[in-house]
Amino acid sequence: MDLRPARPDELPLLPPIERASGEQFRDFGMPEIADDDPMPLSTLTHLHVWVAADPHPVAWVAVEVVDGAAHVEQLCVHPDHARRGIGAALLDHVGSWAAARGLDALTLTTFRDIPWNGPYYRRLGFGELTDLSPGLAAVVAAETARGLDPATRVCLRRPLP
């Protein structure tokens, strides 16, 4: 699996991966999340985006710098390639990129109790944040404005070496 920055011509291939990976929310009783629109291409072009390709993208991660940390905006693995460590490898790749730039952590927001969200990230070394930086507080506020219930969400952080 090749982990590398997404090429501009690959960006249109990423929303279908996001849609496919979101289908598992339907089976978990959250059809509104499964039906949510994928990240717009106009947003992707302003983020740091990496793909796992074999040879075409099968997974991707989008990151922005928020308050001195690499904040994971989205991580998606196509279900046909799930449970192979691809998501963890992308996070490690982003961690190396962030550490080389002097950033101190990876952060993300996710569903607290969905098995492939909060519990998954905790297994990968992320811990819960209760004292949010201004940038992370703004991320949570934006999610709430989009209709995500903050009681079901958690902000996580994994320190970088």
Steps between C-alpha positions, in 0.01 A plus 500: 500500500643835396442782752551837334354846455186498290546629148251767385354260243428249782291734714175414313563133587487571874129585560384155380740341751350721772146405397583129500674516836205690646252225415591310816325776699172394338533155655577663835169691494647831382366540144536879520878457527505249213299745289714802590672668206868417462764766547480744206788503253538872567577415864736214412710730285579712808603211725801269515372176347672163475376184335569132536511379141509151353551635228191726528391658829320264735530721810583860586561741780453878500681717754532864595719664761297610802669659802837334442365154425415307185122479520348208311194637325411170335633146477326261262578145398290331233318203660659263246838587656398538865657316794842480338675774697474757221334766716762452774778520241359827364486644853860395564599659169329825597667479841843482337414793273377704798799420719738604221324838498530549875136429579444338837198272448229355282147603594158404373133501591291189463202311636570402858353148502488379139743202494690615190521856636580585863602149615708447183696822545556426869659168400733702275625711791258793497373634830199716576539876530277685742673838486470607137727753334323790326541337158360166615212677675422665165509159328252361753278809463497458121405132535219594737377763252491225234269297724741264676403449864802596713388249767578219254835644392847496650818694427811281504874570498806284438832661596783482251857409594 
